[in-house]
Amino acid sequence: RLNPHRSLLGTGNYDVNVIMAALQSLELAAVWWDKRRSLERLALGRILGFILNVPSHVSVGSVALPLRRQHWLAVRQHGGTYYNLDSKLREPAAIGGEAELRAFLRDFLSQGLCEVFLVVPRAVEENGTWLSPE
């Protein structure tokens, strides 16, 4: 059955509106990150996590195909360390502290077809405190 919020092949690359609706049901919000801004402006203490939509290689079993499609992954901090929670990984991968997180995000953003969303409480979204003053 055709689902307007899912990729045409049914591979799970859901439309961002599905993610935003799920977050809203938890009193959270997804804030789109403008790539033209410096990542140093992120007020990391006010951000609960990140959701990235990144290019990903397509494979069938162990055979890599010469195709790429978009893939969602999440990043979350726990105990002072940020973790890549990509479902394609066997287990969460430690990124490191704040400097390493910014480098991780910068690396993905430099690949071009990447979007970053900040996951914040609704009040933080409304008052814009996810962004440090210049």
N, CA, C and O atoms as a printed pandas DataFrame, in Angstrom:
     atom_number atom_name residue_name chain_id  residue_number  x_coord  y_coord  z_coord
0              1         N          ARG        A               1    0.838   -1.180    0.000
1              2        CA          ARG        A               1    0.000    0.000    0.000
2              3         C          ARG        A               1    0.881    1.240    0.000
3              4         O          ARG        A               1    1.925    1.268    0.652
4              5         N          LEU        A               2    0.458    2.265   -0.732
5              6        CA          LEU        A               2    1.241    3.488   -0.845
6              7         C          LEU        A               2    1.139    4.314    0.435
7              8         O          LEU        A               2    0.043    4.653    0.881
8              9         N          ASN        A               3    2.279    4.627    1.012
9             10        CA          ASN        A               3    2.353    5.443    2.211
10            11         C          ASN        A               3    3.072    6.735    1.832
11            12         O          ASN        A               3    4.254    6.690    1.489
12            13         N          PRO        A               4    2.394    7.895    1.882
13            14        CA          PRO        A               4    3.015    9.143    1.428
14            15         C          PRO        A               4    4.178    9.605    2.296
15            16         O          PRO        A               4    4.909   10.510    1.896
16            17         N          HIS        A               5    4.371    9.010    3.472
17            18        CA          HIS        A               5    5.445    9.433    4.373
18            19         C          HIS        A               5    6.633    8.490    4.345
19            20         O          HIS        A               5    7.570    8.662    5.125
20            21         N          ARG        A               6    6.617    7.506    3.472
21            22        CA          ARG        A               6    7.683    6.519    3.395
22            23         C          ARG        A               6    8.242    6.513    1.972
23            24         O          ARG        A               6    7.559    6.927    1.036
24            25         N          SER        A               7    9.471    6.048    1.809
25            26        CA          SER        A               7   10.047    5.997    0.470
26            27         C          SER        A               7    9.224    5.081   -0.430
27            28         O          SER        A               7    8.539    4.180    0.055
28            29         N          LEU        A               8    9.292    5.310   -1.726
29            30        CA          LEU        A               8    8.494    4.533   -2.673
30            31         C          LEU        A               8    8.825    3.044   -2.638
31            32         O          LEU        A               8    7.957    2.209   -2.896
32            33         N          LEU        A               9   10.074    2.709   -2.321
33            34        CA          LEU        A               9   10.469    1.306   -2.263
34            35         C          LEU        A               9   10.120    0.655   -0.929
35            36         O          LEU        A               9   10.357   -0.538   -0.743
36            37         N          GLY        A              10    9.563    1.420   -0.007
37            38        CA          GLY        A              10    9.195    0.871    1.294
38            39         C          GLY        A              10   10.392    0.543    2.154
39            40         O          GLY        A              10   10.330   -0.360    2.989
40            41         N          THR        A              11   11.489    1.269    1.960
41            42        CA          THR        A              11   12.724    0.953    2.667
42            43         C          THR        A              11   12.854    1.675    4.002
43            44         O          THR        A              11   13.886    1.550    4.661
44            45         N          GLY        A              12   11.852    2.415    4.415
45            46        CA          GLY        A              12   11.880    3.009    5.744
46            47         C          GLY        A              12   12.421    4.417    5.832
47            48         O          GLY        A              12   12.491    4.960    6.934
48            49         N          ASN        A              13   12.810    5.043    4.728
49            50        CA          ASN        A              13   13.291    6.417    4.790
50            51         C          ASN        A              13   12.087    7.338    4.917
51            52         O          ASN        A              13   11.634    7.930    3.938
52            53         N          TYR        A              14   11.579    7.448    6.137
53            54        CA          TYR        A              14   10.363    8.197    6.393
54            55         C          TYR        A              14   10.555    9.688    6.184
55            56         O          TYR        A              14   11.650   10.220    6.365
56            57         N          ASP        A              15    9.491   10.343    5.808
57            58        CA          ASP        A              15    9.449   11.784    5.648
58            59         C          ASP        A              15    9.679   12.433    7.013
59            60         O          ASP        A              15    9.262   11.896    8.039
60            61         N          VAL        A              16   10.338   13.580    7.021
61            62        CA          VAL        A              16   10.648   14.268    8.274
62            63         C          VAL        A              16    9.382   14.619    9.055
63            64         O          VAL        A              16    9.437   14.744   10.278
64            65         N          ASN        A              17    8.258   14.778    8.386
65            66        CA          ASN        A              17    7.011   15.100    9.089
66            67         C          ASN        A              17    6.592   13.991   10.049
67            68         O          ASN        A              17    5.983   14.271   11.082
68            69         N          VAL        A              18    6.906   12.741    9.728
69            70        CA          VAL        A              18    6.610   11.624   10.630
70            71         C          VAL        A              18    7.445   11.758   11.896
71            72         O          VAL        A              18    6.937   11.567   13.001
72            73         N          ILE        A              19    8.719   12.086   11.738
73            74        CA          ILE        A              19    9.613   12.256   12.890
74            75         C          ILE        A              19    9.157   13.433   13.733
75            76         O          ILE        A              19    9.123   13.345   14.960
76            77         N          MET        A              20    8.806   14.533   13.084
77            78        CA          MET        A              20    8.368   15.722   13.825
78            79         C          MET        A              20    7.092   15.444   14.610
79            80         O          MET        A              20    6.961   15.890   15.750
80            81         N          ALA        A              21    6.153   14.717   14.018
81            82        CA          ALA        A              21    4.905   14.387   14.714
82            83         C          ALA        A              21    5.179   13.488   15.917
83            84         O          ALA        A              21    4.577   13.664   16.977
84            85         N          ALA        A              22    6.084   12.530   15.755
85            86        CA          ALA        A              22    6.427   11.649   16.881
86            87         C          ALA        A              22    7.053   12.444   18.012
87            88         O          ALA        A              22    6.729   12.216   19.177
88            89         N          LEU        A              23    7.939   13.368   17.693
89            90        CA          LEU        A              23    8.571   14.192   18.724
90            91         C          LEU        A              23    7.549   15.103   19.404
91            92         O          LEU        A              23    7.596   15.281   20.621
92            93         N          GLN        A              24    6.638   15.675   18.637
93            94        CA          GLN        A              24    5.609   16.550   19.208
94            95         C          GLN        A              24    4.750   15.804   20.214
95            96         O          GLN        A              24    4.319   16.385   21.210
96            97         N          SER        A              25    4.495   14.517   19.966
97            98        CA          SER        A              25    3.682   13.738   20.907
98            99         C          SER        A              25    4.391   13.565   22.245
99           100         O          SER        A              25    3.759   13.207   23.239
100          101         N          LEU        A              26    5.705   13.818   22.281
101          102        CA          LEU        A              26    6.502   13.729   23.508
102          103         C          LEU        A              26    6.858   15.110   24.070
103          104         O          LEU        A              26    7.718   15.231   24.942
104          105         N          GLU        A              27    6.183   16.152   23.557
105          106        CA          GLU        A              27    6.451   17.544   23.959
106          107         C          GLU        A              27    7.870   17.983   23.569
107          108         O          GLU        A              27    8.482   18.814   24.240
108          109         N          LEU        A              28    8.380   17.406   22.470
109          110        CA          LEU        A              28    9.689   17.761   21.943
110          111         C          LEU        A              28    9.504   18.367   20.561
111          112         O          LEU        A              28    8.412   18.333   19.994
112          113         N          ALA        A              29   10.590   18.923   20.027
113          114        CA          ALA        A              29   10.539   19.515   18.700
114          115         C          ALA        A              29   11.821   19.192   17.947
115          116         O          ALA        A              29   12.873   18.982   18.552
116          117         N          ALA        A              30   11.724   19.156   16.631
117          118        CA          ALA        A              30   12.884   19.023   15.756
118          119         C          ALA        A              30   13.120   20.383   15.116
119          120         O          ALA        A              30   12.232   20.939   14.470
120          121         N          VAL        A              31   14.316   20.910   15.302
121          122        CA          VAL        A              31   14.691   22.204   14.737
122          123         C          VAL        A              31   15.699   21.960   13.623
123          124         O          VAL        A              31   16.755   21.373   13.857
124          125         N          TRP        A              32   15.379   22.408   12.419
125          126        CA          TRP        A              32   16.285   22.245   11.289
126          127         C          TRP        A              32   17.509   23.123   11.494
127          128         O          TRP        A              32   17.382   24.302   11.823
128          129         N          TRP        A              33   18.700   22.549   11.301
129          130        CA          TRP        A              33   19.946   23.290   11.448
130          131         C          TRP        A              33   20.338   23.889   10.098
131          132         O          TRP        A              33   20.484   23.171    9.109
132          133         N          ASP        A              34   20.505   25.193   10.071
133          134        CA          ASP        A              34   20.936   25.905    8.874
134          135         C          ASP        A              34   22.445   25.708    8.722
135          136         O          ASP        A              34   23.216   26.184    9.555
136          137         N          LYS        A              35   22.867   25.016    7.676
137          138        CA          LYS        A              35   24.277   24.671    7.446
138          139         C          LYS        A              35   25.183   25.891    7.328
139          140         O          LYS        A              35   26.398   25.775    7.488
140          141         N          ARG        A              36   24.617   27.036    7.055
141          142        CA          ARG        A              36   25.435   28.244    6.915
142          143         C          ARG        A              36   25.909   28.760    8.265
143          144         O          ARG        A              36   26.836   29.568    8.327
144          145         N          ARG        A              37   25.287   28.308    9.343
145          146        CA          ARG        A              37   25.697   28.723   10.689
146          147         C          ARG        A              37   26.898   27.904   11.147
147          148         O          ARG        A              37   27.102   26.768   10.721
148          149         N          SER        A              38   27.676   28.507   12.017
149          150        CA          SER        A              38   28.808   27.805   12.621
150          151         C          SER        A              38   28.283   26.816   13.665
151          152         O          SER        A              38   27.394   27.150   14.449
152          153         N          LEU        A              39   28.829   25.612   13.671
153          154        CA          LEU        A              39   28.432   24.618   14.676
154          155         C          LEU        A              39   28.842   25.042   16.080
155          156         O          LEU        A              39   28.348   24.491   17.063
156          157         N          GLU        A              40   29.733   26.010   16.179
157          158        CA          GLU        A              40   30.138   26.531   17.494
158          159         C          GLU        A              40   28.975   27.254   18.177
159          160         O          GLU        A              40   29.000   27.452   19.392
160          161         N          ARG        A              41   27.962   27.647   17.412
161          162        CA          ARG        A              41   26.815   28.362   17.974
162          163         C          ARG        A              41   25.800   27.440   18.644
163          164         O          ARG        A              41   24.874   27.918   19.300
164          165         N          LEU        A              42   25.961   26.124   18.488
165          166        CA          LEU        A              42   25.027   25.193   19.131
166          167         C          LEU        A              42   25.146   25.302   20.651
167          168         O          LEU        A              42   26.243   25.209   21.201
168          169         N          ALA        A              43   24.027   25.497   21.317
169          170        CA          ALA        A              43   23.989   25.499   22.782
170          171         C          ALA        A              43   23.750   24.049   23.217
171          172         O          ALA        A              43   22.627   23.663   23.541
172          173         N          LEU        A              44   24.825   23.256   23.217
173          174        CA          LEU        A              44   24.705   21.808   23.394
174          175         C          LEU        A              44   24.009   21.411   24.695
175          176         O          LEU        A              44   23.360   20.366   24.742
176          177         N          GLY        A              45   24.125   22.203   25.732
177          178        CA          GLY        A              45   23.466   21.895   26.996
178          179         C          GLY        A              45   21.946   21.972   26.923
179          180         O          GLY        A              45   21.265   21.462   27.813
180          181         N          ARG        A              46   21.406   22.593   25.894
181          182        CA          ARG        A              46   19.954   22.747   25.724
182          183         C          ARG        A              46   19.379   21.763   24.705
183          184         O          ARG        A              46   18.164   21.698   24.515
184          185         N          ILE        A              47   20.261   20.995   24.047
185          186        CA          ILE        A              47   19.854   20.085   22.974
186          187         C          ILE        A              47   19.873   18.656   23.491
187          188         O          ILE        A              47   20.880   18.207   24.039
188          189         N          LEU        A              48   18.758   17.931   23.321
189          190        CA          LEU        A              48   18.656   16.554   23.814
190          191         C          LEU        A              48   19.324   15.555   22.881
191          192         O          LEU        A              48   19.810   14.517   23.331
192          193         N          GLY        A              49   19.354   15.853   21.595
193          194        CA          GLY        A              49   19.953   14.937   20.633
194          195         C          GLY        A              49   19.873   15.515   19.236
195          196         O          GLY        A              49   19.428   16.645   19.032
196          197         N          PHE        A              50   20.315   14.714   18.280
197          198        CA          PHE        A              50   20.353   15.125   16.883
198          199         C          PHE        A              50   19.782   14.009   16.025
199          200         O          PHE        A              50   19.941   12.828   16.336
200          201         N          ILE        A              51   19.124   14.388   14.955
201          202        CA          ILE        A              51   18.670   13.438   13.952
202          203         C          ILE        A              51   19.260   13.916   12.634
203          204         O          ILE        A              51   19.072   15.066   12.236
204          205         N          LEU        A              52   19.972   13.025   11.966
205          206        CA          LEU        A              52   20.613   13.355   10.701
206          207         C          LEU        A              52   20.000   12.526    9.586
207          208         O          LEU        A              52   19.677   11.353    9.771
208          209         N          ASN        A              53   19.846   13.153    8.425
209          210        CA          ASN        A              53   19.429   12.450    7.221
210          211         C          ASN        A              53   20.641   12.501    6.306
211          212         O          ASN        A              53   21.010   13.564    5.807
212          213         N          VAL        A              54   21.258   11.344    6.089
213          214        CA          VAL        A              54   22.555   11.276    5.418
214          215         C          VAL        A              54   22.517   10.327    4.223
215          216         O          VAL        A              54   21.692    9.414    4.179
216          217         N          PRO        A              55   23.415   10.543    3.246
217          218        CA          PRO        A              55   23.526    9.582    2.147
218          219         C          PRO        A              55   24.065    8.265    2.679
219          220         O          PRO        A              55   24.926    8.251    3.559
220          221         N          SER        A              56   23.562    7.166    2.149
221          222        CA          SER        A              56   23.978    5.854    2.619
222          223         C          SER        A              56   24.061    4.901    1.435
223          224         O          SER        A              56   23.236    4.952    0.523
224          225         N          HIS        A              57   25.064    4.033    1.461
225          226        CA          HIS        A              57   25.207    3.038    0.397
226          227         C          HIS        A              57   24.124    1.974    0.544
227          228         O          HIS        A              57   23.718    1.635    1.656
228          229         N          VAL        A              58   23.664    1.455   -0.584
229          230        CA          VAL        A              58   22.650    0.406   -0.612
230          231         C          VAL        A              58   23.358   -0.922   -0.822
231          232         O          VAL        A              58   24.239   -1.035   -1.675
232          233         N          SER        A              59   22.971   -1.928   -0.043
233          234        CA          SER        A              59   23.542   -3.260   -0.231
234          235         C          SER        A              59   22.440   -4.300   -0.118
235          236         O          SER        A              59   21.430   -4.101    0.557
236          237         N          VAL        A              60   22.667   -5.413   -0.799
237          238        CA          VAL        A              60   21.773   -6.557   -0.719
238          239         C          VAL        A              60   22.610   -7.683   -0.128
239          240         O          VAL        A              60   23.481   -8.243   -0.793
240          241         N          GLY        A              61   22.331   -8.004    1.128
241          242        CA          GLY        A              61   23.185   -8.958    1.828
242          243         C          GLY        A              61   24.562   -8.357    1.978
243          244         O          GLY        A              61   24.704   -7.256    2.511
244          245         N          SER        A              62   25.574   -9.057    1.521
245          246        CA          SER        A              62   26.946   -8.543    1.616
246          247         C          SER        A              62   27.410   -7.870    0.330
247          248         O          SER        A              62   28.571   -7.477    0.215
248          249         N          VAL        A              63   26.497   -7.737   -0.643
249          250        CA          VAL        A              63   26.849   -7.129   -1.935
250          251         C          VAL        A              63   26.458   -5.649   -1.929
251          252         O          VAL        A              63   25.284   -5.305   -1.790
252          253         N          ALA        A              64   27.458   -4.786   -2.080
253          254        CA          ALA        A              64   27.211   -3.346   -2.142
254          255         C          ALA        A              64   26.815   -2.968   -3.562
255          256         O          ALA        A              64   27.496   -3.325   -4.524
256          257         N          LEU        A              65   25.721   -2.252   -3.683
257          258        CA          LEU        A              65   25.254   -1.788   -4.990
258          259         C          LEU        A              65   25.767   -0.377   -5.237
259          260         O          LEU        A              65   26.036    0.354   -4.284
260          261         N          PRO        A              66   25.907    0.018   -6.499
261          262        CA          PRO        A              66   26.400    1.371   -6.796
262          263         C          PRO        A              66   25.295    2.424   -6.654
263          264         O          PRO        A              66   25.167    3.311   -7.499
264          265         N          LEU        A              67   24.520    2.327   -5.614
265          266        CA          LEU        A              67   23.415    3.246   -5.356
266          267         C          LEU        A              67   23.582    3.865   -3.979
267          268         O          LEU        A              67   24.201    3.291   -3.083
268          269         N          ARG        A              68   23.013    5.047   -3.839
269          270        CA          ARG        A              68   22.972    5.693   -2.521
270          271         C          ARG        A              68   21.551    6.173   -2.298
271          272         O          ARG        A              68   20.863    6.573   -3.237
272          273         N          ARG        A              69   21.125    6.130   -1.064
273          274        CA          ARG        A              69   19.818    6.669   -0.694
274          275         C          ARG        A              69   19.966    7.350    0.653
275          276         O          ARG        A              69   20.972    7.171    1.340
276          277         N          GLN        A              70   18.980    8.118    1.023
277          278        CA          GLN        A              70   19.025    8.830    2.296
278          279         C          GLN        A              70   18.684    7.874    3.438
279          280         O          GLN        A              70   17.883    6.953    3.278
280          281         N          HIS        A              71   19.302    8.112    4.585
281          282        CA          HIS        A              71   19.139    7.261    5.762
282          283         C          HIS        A              71   19.103    8.150    7.002
283          284         O          HIS        A              71   19.873    9.104    7.111
284          285         N          TRP        A              72   18.211    7.836    7.930
285          286        CA          TRP        A              72   18.120    8.579    9.188
286          287         C          TRP        A              72   19.022    7.927   10.228
287          288         O          TRP        A              72   19.109    6.702   10.314
288          289         N          LEU        A              73   19.701    8.773   11.027
289          290        CA          LEU        A              73   20.429    8.276   12.188
290          291         C          LEU        A              73   20.296    9.287   13.313
291          292         O          LEU        A              73   20.041   10.470   13.088
292          293         N          ALA        A              74   20.474    8.793   14.519
293          294        CA          ALA        A              74   20.326    9.654   15.698
294          295         C          ALA        A              74   21.649    9.732   16.448
295          296         O          ALA        A              74   22.472    8.817   16.394
296          297         N          VAL        A              75   21.833   10.850   17.151
297          298        CA          VAL        A              75   22.994   11.057   18.019
298          299         C          VAL        A              75   22.464   11.525   19.356
299          300         O          VAL        A              75   21.595   12.393   19.425
300          301         N          ARG        A              76   22.997   10.941   20.421
301          302        CA          ARG        A              76   22.535   11.296   21.769
302          303         C          ARG        A              76   23.712   11.288   22.722
303          304         O          ARG        A              76   24.660   10.521   22.551
304          305         N          GLN        A              77   23.644   12.138   23.719
305          306        CA          GLN        A              77   24.680   12.211   24.738
306          307         C          GLN        A              77   24.272   11.383   25.942
307          308         O          GLN        A              77   23.110   11.400   26.347
308          309         N          HIS        A              78   25.223   10.659   26.514
309          310        CA          HIS        A              78   24.988    9.904   27.745
310          311         C          HIS        A              78   26.285    9.914   28.544
311          312         O          HIS        A              78   27.337    9.503   28.053
312          313         N          GLY        A              79   26.193   10.389   29.775
313          314        CA          GLY        A              79   27.364   10.413   30.641
314          315         C          GLY        A              79   28.515   11.244   30.105
315          316         O          GLY        A              79   29.679   10.905   30.321
316          317         N          GLY        A              80   28.207   12.323   29.412
317          318        CA          GLY        A              80   29.244   13.214   28.894
318          319         C          GLY        A              80   29.820   12.800   27.549
319          320         O          GLY        A              80   30.653   13.515   26.991
320          321         N          THR        A              81   29.397   11.667   27.021
321          322        CA          THR        A              81   29.876   11.188   25.721
322          323         C          THR        A              81   28.713   11.154   24.741
323          324         O          THR        A              81   27.617   10.707   25.078
324          325         N          TYR        A              82   28.961   11.627   23.535
325          326        CA          TYR        A              82   27.956   11.556   22.474
326          327         C          TYR        A              82   28.118   10.234   21.738
327          328         O          TYR        A              82   29.234    9.758   21.531
328          329         N          TYR        A              83   26.976    9.640   21.340
329          330        CA          TYR        A              83   26.970    8.350   20.662
330          331         C          TYR        A              83   26.209    8.433   19.349
331          332         O          TYR        A              83   25.175    9.094   19.251
332          333         N          ASN        A              84   26.742    7.749   18.341
333          334        CA          ASN        A              84   26.073    7.576   17.069
334          335         C          ASN        A              84   25.167    6.355   17.236
335          336         O          ASN        A              84   25.657    5.250   17.469
336          337         N          LEU        A              85   23.860    6.544   17.118
337          338        CA          LEU        A              85   22.882    5.474   17.321
338          339         C          LEU        A              85   22.336    4.945   15.993
339          340         O          LEU        A              85   21.189    4.503   15.926
340          341         N          ASP        A              86   23.137    4.987   14.957
341          342        CA          ASP        A              86   22.736    4.518   13.628
342          343         C          ASP        A              86   22.314    3.054   13.702
343          344         O          ASP        A              86   23.053    2.217   14.221
344          345         N          SER        A              87   21.137    2.748   13.188
345          346        CA          SER        A              87   20.622    1.379   13.226
346          347         C          SER        A              87   21.440    0.419   12.368
347          348         O          SER        A              87   21.312   -0.797   12.510
348          349         N          LYS        A              88   22.277    0.950   11.481
349          350        CA          LYS        A              88   23.123    0.087   10.655
350          351         C          LYS        A              88   24.367   -0.399   11.410
351          352         O          LYS        A              88   25.074   -1.290   10.938
352          353         N          LEU        A              89   24.625    0.180   12.563
353          354        CA          LEU        A              89   25.762   -0.245   13.376
354          355         C          LEU        A              89   25.359   -1.411   14.268
355          356         O          LEU        A              89   24.189   -1.539   14.628
356          357         N          ARG        A              90   26.299   -2.248   14.621
357          358        CA          ARG        A              90   26.022   -3.379   15.520
358          359         C          ARG        A              90   25.674   -2.902   16.923
359          360         O          ARG        A              90   24.878   -3.526   17.625
360          361         N          GLU        A              91   26.279   -1.791   17.319
361          362        CA          GLU        A              91   26.040   -1.214   18.646
362          363         C          GLU        A              91   26.318    0.276   18.558
363          364         O          GLU        A              91   26.967    0.731   17.616
364          365         N          PRO        A              92   25.832    1.047   19.535
365          366        CA          PRO        A              92   26.110    2.485   19.509
366          367         C          PRO        A              92   27.617    2.738   19.453
367          368         O          PRO        A              92   28.396    2.047   20.110
368          369         N          ALA        A              93   28.014    3.724   18.669
369          370        CA          ALA        A              93   29.432    4.066   18.516
370          371         C          ALA        A              93   29.718    5.379   19.222
371          372         O          ALA        A              93   29.072    6.390   18.948
372          373         N          ALA        A              94   30.677    5.366   20.124
373          374        CA          ALA        A              94   31.055    6.578   20.841
374          375         C          ALA        A              94   31.668    7.584   19.870
375          376         O          ALA        A              94   32.537    7.248   19.066
376          377         N          ILE        A              95   31.196    8.822   19.965
377          378        CA          ILE        A              95   31.741    9.917   19.162
378          379         C          ILE        A              95   32.767   10.663   19.994
379          380         O          ILE        A              95   33.848   10.991   19.505
380          381         N          GLY        A              96   32.434   10.935   21.255
381          382        CA          GLY        A              96   33.320   11.663   22.148
382          383         C          GLY        A              96   32.598   12.835   22.776
383          384         O          GLY        A              96   31.377   12.820   22.927
384          385         N          GLY        A              97   33.361   13.848   23.139
385          386        CA          GLY        A              97   32.813   15.033   23.787
386          387         C          GLY        A              97   32.291   16.059   22.790
387          388         O          GLY        A              97   32.026   15.746   21.629
388          389         N          GLU        A              98   32.151   17.297   23.273
389          390        CA          GLU        A              98   31.562   18.352   22.445
390          391         C          GLU        A              98   32.374   18.663   21.191
391          392         O          GLU        A              98   31.802   18.852   20.118
392          393         N          ALA        A              99   33.700   18.718   21.314
393          394        CA          ALA        A              99   34.537   19.020   20.149
394          395         C          ALA        A              99   34.422   17.914   19.099
395          396         O          ALA        A              99   34.349   18.195   17.903
396          397         N          GLU        A             100   34.406   16.667   19.544
397          398        CA          GLU        A             100   34.288   15.538   18.624
398          399         C          GLU        A             100   32.903   15.501   17.975
399          400         O          GLU        A             100   32.771   15.141   16.805
400          401         N          LEU        A             101   31.872   15.872   18.739
401          402        CA          LEU        A             101   30.524   15.938   18.171
402          403         C          LEU        A             101   30.471   16.970   17.050
403          404         O          LEU        A             101   29.933   16.696   15.977
404          405         N          ARG        A             102   31.020   18.140   17.292
405          406        CA          ARG        A             102   31.008   19.183   16.260
406          407         C          ARG        A             102   31.767   18.711   15.016
407          408         O          ARG        A             102   31.334   18.978   13.896
408          409         N          ALA        A             103   32.888   18.016   15.198
409          410        CA          ALA        A             103   33.653   17.478   14.059
410          411         C          ALA        A             103   32.834   16.416   13.321
411          412         O          ALA        A             103   32.842   16.372   12.091
412          413         N          PHE        A             104   32.132   15.566   14.063
413          414        CA          PHE        A             104   31.272   14.526   13.484
414          415         C          PHE        A             104   30.185   15.173   12.625
415          416         O          PHE        A             104   29.960   14.758   11.488
416          417         N          LEU        A             105   29.514   16.188   13.168
417          418        CA          LEU        A             105   28.466   16.888   12.420
418          419         C          LEU        A             105   29.047   17.604   11.205
419          420         O          LEU        A             105   28.466   17.576   10.120
420          421         N          ARG        A             106   30.192   18.242   11.395
421          422        CA          ARG        A             106   30.851   18.967   10.295
422          423         C          ARG        A             106   31.186   18.002    9.156
423          424         O          ARG        A             106   31.027   18.342    7.984
424          425         N          ASP        A             107   31.650   16.802    9.502
425          426        CA          ASP        A             107   32.000   15.805    8.489
426          427         C          ASP        A             107   30.775   15.429    7.657
427          428         O          ASP        A             107   30.845   15.396    6.429
428          429         N          PHE        A             108   29.663   15.148    8.318
429          430        CA          PHE        A             108   28.447   14.798    7.577
430          431         C          PHE        A             108   27.939   15.972    6.749
431          432         O          PHE        A             108   27.554   15.794    5.594
432          433         N          LEU        A             109   27.934   17.167    7.328
433          434        CA          LEU        A             109   27.442   18.335    6.587
434          435         C          LEU        A             109   28.297   18.631    5.357
435          436         O          LEU        A             109   27.787   19.154    4.366
436          437         N          SER        A             110   29.573   18.309    5.405
437          438        CA          SER        A             110   30.453   18.560    4.267
438          439         C          SER        A             110   30.168   17.615    3.105
439          440         O          SER        A             110   30.614   17.868    1.986
440          441         N          GLN        A             111   29.432   16.530    3.350
441          442        CA          GLN        A             111   29.110   15.568    2.301
442          443         C          GLN        A             111   28.004   16.075    1.374
443          444         O          GLN        A             111   27.688   15.431    0.373
444          445         N          GLY        A             112   27.431   17.197    1.696
445          446        CA          GLY        A             112   26.434   17.797    0.807
446          447         C          GLY        A             112   25.004   17.419    1.109
447          448         O          GLY        A             112   24.273   18.223    1.688
448          449         N          LEU        A             113   24.581   16.234    0.742
449          450        CA          LEU        A             113   23.178   15.850    0.883
450          451         C          LEU        A             113   22.855   15.385    2.297
451          452         O          LEU        A             113   22.334   14.286    2.487
452          453         N          CYS        A             114   23.156   16.199    3.267
453          454        CA          CYS        A             114   22.917   15.871    4.668
454          455         C          CYS        A             114   22.087   16.972    5.306
455          456         O          CYS        A             114   22.319   18.159    5.078
456          457         N          GLU        A             115   21.124   16.561    6.101
457          458        CA          GLU        A             115   20.333   17.511    6.884
458          459         C          GLU        A             115   20.471   17.136    8.347
459          460         O          GLU        A             115   20.519   15.956    8.695
460          461         N          VAL        A             116   20.533   18.144    9.201
461          462        CA          VAL        A             116   20.655   17.933   10.640
462          463         C          VAL        A             116   19.476   18.607   11.323
463          464         O          VAL        A             116   19.142   19.757   11.041
464          465         N          PHE        A             117   18.856   17.864   12.225
465          466        CA          PHE        A             117   17.771   18.385   13.051
466          467         C          PHE        A             117   18.185   18.260   14.507
467          468         O          PHE        A             117   18.731   17.238   14.923
468          469         N          LEU        A             118   17.919   19.308   15.276
469          470        CA          LEU        A             118   18.189   19.294   16.707
470          471         C          LEU        A             118   16.924   18.836   17.406
471          472         O          LEU        A             118   15.832   19.282   17.055
472          473         N          VAL        A             119   17.045   17.966   18.377
473          474        CA          VAL        A             119   15.896   17.537   19.175
474          475         C          VAL        A             119   15.963   18.306   20.486
475          476         O          VAL        A             119   16.919   18.181   21.252
476          477         N          VAL        A             120   14.927   19.103   20.729
477          478        CA          VAL        A             120   14.903   19.975   21.907
478          479         C          VAL        A             120   13.521   19.938   22.557
479          480         O          VAL        A             120   12.537   19.605   21.896
480          481         N          PRO        A             121   13.436   20.278   23.854
481          482        CA          PRO        A             121   12.111   20.457   24.460
482          483         C          PRO        A             121   11.369   21.580   23.740
483          484         O          PRO        A             121   11.987   22.508   23.218
484          485         N          ARG        A             122   10.072   21.491   23.718
485          486        CA          ARG        A             122    9.267   22.488   23.000
486          487         C          ARG        A             122    9.558   23.909   23.481
487          488         O          ARG        A             122    9.604   24.830   22.666
488          489         N          ALA        A             123    9.755   24.106   24.784
489          490        CA          ALA        A             123   10.036   25.452   25.310
490          491         C          ALA        A             123   11.350   25.997   24.761
491          492         O          ALA        A             123   11.451   27.192   24.486
492          493         N          VAL        A             124   12.347   25.151   24.597
493          494        CA          VAL        A             124   13.635   25.571   24.036
494          495         C          VAL        A             124   13.453   25.985   22.578
495          496         O          VAL        A             124   14.050   26.963   22.127
496          497         N          GLU        A             125   12.626   25.239   21.843
497          498        CA          GLU        A             125   12.338   25.615   20.454
498          499         C          GLU        A             125   11.660   26.978   20.409
499          500         O          GLU        A             125   12.040   27.843   19.619
500          501         N          GLU        A             126   10.661   27.165   21.256
501          502        CA          GLU        A             126    9.870   28.397   21.224
502          503         C          GLU        A             126   10.693   29.627   21.558
503          504         O          GLU        A             126   10.487   30.685   20.963
504          505         N          ASN        A             127   11.635   29.507   22.513
505          506        CA          ASN        A             127   12.416   30.688   22.878
506          507         C          ASN        A             127   13.770   30.749   22.179
507          508         O          ASN        A             127   14.537   31.685   22.408
508          509         N          GLY        A             128   14.075   29.783   21.342
509          510        CA          GLY        A             128   15.279   29.817   20.531
510          511         C          GLY        A             128   16.586   29.660   21.271
511          512         O          GLY        A             128   17.636   30.048   20.759
512          513         N          THR        A             129   16.544   29.094   22.475
513          514        CA          THR        A             129   17.771   28.998   23.274
514          515         C          THR        A             129   18.665   27.818   22.897
515          516         O          THR        A             129   19.639   27.543   23.597
516          517         N          TRP        A             130   18.359   27.123   21.819
517          518        CA          TRP        A             130   19.237   26.072   21.296
518          519         C          TRP        A             130   20.414   26.682   20.556
519          520         O          TRP        A             130   21.360   25.983   20.194
520          521         N          LEU        A             131   20.351   27.989   20.332
521          522        CA          LEU        A             131   21.382   28.716   19.607
522          523         C          LEU        A             131   22.035   29.705   20.547
523          524         O          LEU        A             131   21.357   30.527   21.163
524          525         N          SER        A             132   23.370   29.627   20.662
525          526        CA          SER        A             132   24.115   30.574   21.504
526          527         C          SER        A             132   24.146   31.944   20.838
527          528         O          SER        A             132   24.216   32.035   19.613
528          529         N          PRO        A             133   24.095   33.012   21.634
529          530        CA          PRO        A             133   24.169   34.352   21.037
530          531         C          PRO        A             133   25.521   34.546   20.360
531          532         O          PRO        A             133   26.519   33.943   20.754
532          533         N          GLU        A             134   25.538   35.390   19.344
533          534        CA          GLU        A             134   26.808   35.673   18.625
534          535         C          GLU        A             134   27.718   36.517   19.462
535          536         O          GLU        A             134   28.820   36.853   19.029
